[in-house]
Amino acid sequence: MAGIHLTEDEETVLKYVASFANNELKPLAGQIDREKKVPEKIIQRMRDLGLFAACIPKEYGGAGLSFSFLTRLIEELSSACPSTALVLDGALTLFADPVIMFGSEDLKKRYLPRVASGEIGGLALTEAGAGSDAASIRTSAEKKGDHYVLNGSKIFISNGRLARFFVVDAVTDPSMGHRGISTFVVDSDSEGFKISRDIDKMGIRGSSTVELVFENVKVPLNNLLGEENKGFRVVMETLDSGRIGIAAQALGIAQCALDEAIDYVKQRKQFNTRIADFQGIQFMIADMATKLEAARLLTYRAAEMWDRHEDSVRISSMAKLYASDVAMQITTDALQLFGGYGYTTDMNAERHMRDAKITQIYEGTNQIQRVIIARDILRDH
Ligand SMILES: Cc1cc2nc3c(=O)[nH]c(=O)nc-3n(C[C@H](O)[C@H](O)[C@H](O)COP(=O)(O)OP(=O)(O)OC[C@H]3O[C@@H](n4cnc5c(N)ncnc54)[C@H](O)[C@@H]3O)c2cc1C
């Protein structure tokens, strides 16, 4: 299996994570899907294991581990329960990372230790009229005295019910298009901040997805993340690394589906033969494993490039695009290998297929990843 460069300490932590994922989390994945909630005791276990501190710098109470480690962490958790993995992924890649990259010293000191100790964050960018075209958001932020006042709404916001704070994008200069967008850190207990709806979903059903409303929400001037009117860059760079997290989530889902399918074909008999002995089945397994390995290589390369501060826009989009497409193919083929049983809710195969689908959609659909990759190639050629 493809390797990724980790320190000895990171390898050791990862062994604990794998044990937690296999022994404690995986047995609950079906329940989490049915009950549409990650149990608080699981989130607390992740806190106790120090997972929220992973990539927070040491000076802000974190463990200072690499993005490569975070990638493996998300992959391991996703192989057990992708909804649970998303709680951590949202807190770290969507909330903490932009604060680390663009936050003032004051913002870092106020928020990063809280994330490290397990308070959850999220990113609120998407609006009903602004999905792929994120530059067309309408939520407004007007400067009034020592505050900005936010008005508008956001849709499909992950960690919605769990998060204590969000990175939020809003328009500060409507005449400037994407050059008039600013990014803020907004506390979810602010007056006028409301969850207007929980959104029911096909997969990752344990993840809380909500619609948010901002009604005259006062945000202190020093909660501006980066410079005024330069918030679009903040969110685009956030998504560059965030996409590697989604690729890792896709790898975990695909690995779990493949492992369970392999176990099944080795014990299921038809025509007095193990179905694993049919060449048609063997070729499917070979193709699934090969695609997964290629996706893993691409994802690990993207994570390592991010750690080395190399330009990784293209590679992170490639990793997200390929790993998520492969996850969808592998989970579909895995279900096929279970025959009629795979189509029932008695088996996990249908859940893996439902969970895989979102990885082709969020943090930029795969059509948008192709737009990003092609633009980058054509610019450099
Ligand atoms: C479960 C879930 C969790 C999410 N979590 C978050 C979150 O935490 N924070 C957040 O801000 N957002 C979140 N999102 C939003 C997600 O990122 C958007 O749904 C996604 O970017 C697509 O936007 P859209 O749904 O408006 O689709 P649209 O942009 O309307 O796209 C519709 C279709 O048109 C295609 N399309 C659009 N433009 C082009 C183009 N230029 N070329 C070719 N095809 C194109 C798309 O690929 C898609 O197939 C989440 C979404 C879901 C479903």
The ligand as a Tripos MOL2 file, in Angstrom:
@<TRIPOS>MOLECULE
LIG
   53    58     1     0     0
SMALL
NO_CHARGES

@<TRIPOS>ATOM
      1 C1        -23.8760   17.4250    2.6500 C.3       1 LIG1
      2 C2        -23.2930   18.7300    2.2100 C.ar      1 LIG1
      3 C3        -22.3950   19.3880    3.0550 C.ar      1 LIG1
      4 C4        -21.8730   20.6240    2.6680 C.ar      1 LIG1
      5 N1        -21.0620   21.3090    3.5440 N.ar      1 LIG1
      6 C5        -20.7550   22.6080    3.2700 C.ar      1 LIG1
      7 C6        -20.1140   23.4190    4.2530 C.ar      1 LIG1
      8 O1        -19.7770   22.9610    5.3500 O.2       1 LIG1
      9 N2        -19.8970   24.7290    3.9620 N.ar      1 LIG1
     10 C7        -20.2470   25.2880    2.7700 C.ar      1 LIG1
     11 O2        -20.0180   26.4720    2.5820 O.2       1 LIG1
     12 N3        -20.8260   24.5230    1.7950 N.ar      1 LIG1
     13 C8        -21.0980   23.2050    2.0280 C.ar      1 LIG1
     14 N4        -21.7370   22.4300    1.0720 N.ar      1 LIG1
     15 C9        -22.0670   23.0400   -0.2090 C.3       1 LIG1
     16 C10       -21.3380   22.3960   -1.4010 C.3       1 LIG1
     17 O3        -19.9830   22.7630   -1.4000 O.3       1 LIG1
     18 C11       -22.1000   22.8360   -2.6720 C.3       1 LIG1
     19 O4        -23.3170   22.0970   -2.6580 O.3       1 LIG1
     20 C12       -21.3280   22.5400   -3.9420 C.3       1 LIG1
     21 O5        -20.2070   23.3880   -4.0430 O.3       1 LIG1
     22 C13       -22.1810   22.7060   -5.1980 C.3       1 LIG1
     23 O6        -22.9660   23.8740   -5.1710 O.3       1 LIG1
     24 P1        -24.5450   23.7520   -5.5270 P.3       1 LIG1
     25 O7        -25.0760   22.6660   -4.6700 O.co2     1 LIG1
     26 O8        -25.1410   25.0870   -5.4250 O.co2     1 LIG1
     27 O9        -24.5970   23.2380   -7.0210 O.3       1 LIG1
     28 P2        -24.5630   24.1710   -8.3560 P.3       1 LIG1
     29 O10       -23.4090   25.0970   -8.3020 O.co2     1 LIG1
     30 O11       -25.9080   24.7370   -8.5810 O.co2     1 LIG1
     31 O12       -24.2590   23.0680   -9.4670 O.3       1 LIG1
     32 C14       -25.2720   22.2690  -10.0880 C.3       1 LIG1
     33 C15       -24.5830   21.4080  -11.1540 C.3       1 LIG1
     34 O13       -24.0070   22.2730  -12.1600 O.3       1 LIG1
     35 C16       -22.6220   21.9690  -12.3040 C.3       1 LIG1
     36 N5        -21.8860   23.1830  -12.6420 N.ar      1 LIG1
     37 C17       -21.9550   24.3910  -12.0370 C.ar      1 LIG1
     38 N6        -21.1000   25.2630  -12.5940 N.ar      1 LIG1
     39 C18       -20.4720   24.5740  -13.5870 C.ar      1 LIG1
     40 C19       -19.4580   24.9250  -14.5530 C.ar      1 LIG1
     41 N7        -18.8710   26.1160  -14.5780 N.pl3     1 LIG1
     42 N8        -19.0660   23.9700  -15.4250 N.ar      1 LIG1
     43 C20       -19.6310   22.7240  -15.3970 C.ar      1 LIG1
     44 N9        -20.5600   22.3540  -14.5040 N.ar      1 LIG1
     45 C21       -20.9800   23.2570  -13.6200 C.ar      1 LIG1
     46 C22       -22.2150   21.3920  -10.9540 C.3       1 LIG1
     47 O14       -21.0420   20.6150  -11.0480 O.3       1 LIG1
     48 C23       -23.4340   20.5730  -10.5840 C.3       1 LIG1
     49 O15       -23.3860   19.3310  -11.2280 O.3       1 LIG1
     50 C24       -22.2200   21.1800    1.4070 C.ar      1 LIG1
     51 C25       -23.0940   20.4850    0.5680 C.ar      1 LIG1
     52 C26       -23.6440   19.2850    0.9650 C.ar      1 LIG1
     53 C27       -24.6270   18.5920    0.0490 C.3       1 LIG1
@<TRIPOS>BOND
     1     1     2 1
     2     2     3 ar
     3     2    52 ar
     4     3     4 ar
     5     4     5 ar
     6     4    50 ar
     7     5     6 ar
     8     6     7 ar
     9     6    13 1
    10     7     8 2
    11     7     9 ar
    12     9    10 ar
    13    10    11 2
    14    10    12 ar
    15    12    13 ar
    16    13    14 ar
    17    14    15 1
    18    14    50 ar
    19    15    16 1
    20    16    17 1
    21    16    18 1
    22    18    19 1
    23    18    20 1
    24    20    21 1
    25    20    22 1
    26    22    23 1
    27    23    24 1
    28    24    25 2
    29    24    26 1
    30    24    27 1
    31    27    28 1
    32    28    29 2
    33    28    30 1
    34    28    31 1
    35    31    32 1
    36    32    33 1
    37    33    34 1
    38    33    48 1
    39    34    35 1
    40    35    36 1
    41    35    46 1
    42    36    37 ar
    43    36    45 ar
    44    37    38 ar
    45    38    39 ar
    46    39    40 ar
    47    39    45 ar
    48    40    41 1
    49    40    42 ar
    50    42    43 ar
    51    43    44 ar
    52    44    45 ar
    53    46    47 1
    54    46    48 1
    55    48    49 1
    56    50    51 ar
    57    51    52 ar
    58    52    53 1
@<TRIPOS>SUBSTRUCTURE
     1 LIG1         1 GROUP 0 **** ****
